[in-house]
């Protein structure tokens, strides 16, 4: 295994983002950010600005906590939402809300937008970017939507769906990063770390899947 220079902190509560890091073999630690998203949503109506500002707030929160421990680290934060014809669609509050959101998306094309923010404990710079993937849904009947919602995949997911599981059955087309639909554009993460911070993920310690 390669020697790691500093820890990677994923400032996220998302299980899907954790899974992306795990699949990539990257060793990381979780620091769930405590950010009041409603405060940002009440002030920012532009979806691209919103995801970037939320990602920045999450990274800033995590950085403060890590700096207090005096532990050198790379901090990565993200926020994802769905945009349909100018309307911001976030996470469903309950089953009824999930059904309502999915009915809006059925048979249509929407934008899945992820804001990403990266910083280091010893570096004042916070680099912010975003990635957009175009997703097209098939049409589902009301019964099919209801049955999908009963799987509970909608919980904690922007747009009330997860491409990882049964939602793959009704996702007709994707234009752009597939990992972005899961929750984090991994190619964008790689590029930002390499080009903006001089950090190459291939040079960091990675987990050996055989161990």
C-alpha positions, 0 to 999 in steps of 0.5 A, spaced: 500 500 500 502 506 498 504 511 504 498 517 505 500 524 506 494 526 509 487 524 511 481 524 506 475 527 510 468 526 506 464 531 509 457 528 508 451 524 511 450 521 504 451 513 504 451 513 496 457 518 496 461 513 502 459 507 497 463 511 491 469 512 495 469 505 498 468 502 491 474 507 488 478 504 494 480 510 497 481 510 505 477 516 508 473 518 514 466 521 515 465 528 518 457 529 518 456 536 517 451 540 521 448 545 516 441 548 516 440 547 508 433 551 509 437 558 511 440 557 504 434 555 500 430 561 503 436 566 500 438 562 493 433 561 488 438 559 482 440 551 483 447 552 481 449 557 486 445 553 491 449 547 491 455 550 490 454 555 497 451 549 500 457 545 499 462 550 501 458 551 507 459 543 509 466 544 507 467 550 512 464 546 517 468 540 517 474 544 516 473 548 522 472 541 526 478 538 523 483 544 524 481 544 532 484 536 532 490 539 529 490 533 524 492 535 516 487 533 512 483 534 505 476 535 506 471 534 500 464 536 501 458 536 496 450 537 495 446 535 490 439 537 487 434 536 481 432 541 477 426 541 472 424 546 468 427 551 473 424 548 479 429 546 484 427 539 487 430 536 493 429 530 498 422 528 499 419 529 506 415 523 506 412 518 502 407 522 499 412 527 498 416 522 494 410 520 490 409 527 488 416 529 486 416 522 482 410 524 478 413 530 476 419 527 473 416 521 470 417 521 462 421 528 462 428 530 462 431 533 468 438 536 470 441 533 476 446 538 479 452 537 484 456 542 487 463 540 490 467 544 495 474 542 496 479 544 501 485 543 506 486 544 513 493 548 512 490 551 506 486 557 506 483 556 499 476 553 498 475 550 491 468 550 489 465 547 482 459 543 480 457 538 475 451 537 471 448 530 468 442 530 464 437 524 466 431 522 462 425 518 466 420 513 463 413 513 464 411 509 470 403 508 472 401 510 479 401 503 482 409 503 479 411 509 482 407 507 489 411 500 489 417 504 488 416 509 493 415 503 498 422 500 497 424 506 501 430 508 496 427 515 496 429 517 503 435 522 503 436 522 495 435 528 491 429 527 486 427 521 491 430 516 487 437 512 487 440 510 480 444 504 484 438 500 485 431 499 482 430 506 479 435 504 474 429 500 471 426 507 469 432 511 468 431 511 460 437 515 458 443 519 462 448 524 459 454 526 463 457 523 469 453 517 472 457 517 478 454 524 479 447 521 479 449 517 485 452 523 488 459 525 487 462 526 480 468 522 481 472 525 475 471 532 477 473 530 484 480 527 481 481 533 476 480 538 482 485 535 487 490 534 481 489 541 478 488 545 484 491 542 490 497 538 486 494 531 489 493 525 485 489 520 488 493 515 485 499 517 489 495 516 496 494 510 500 488 506 497 484 500 500 486 493 498 480 489 496 483 483 498 484 484 505 
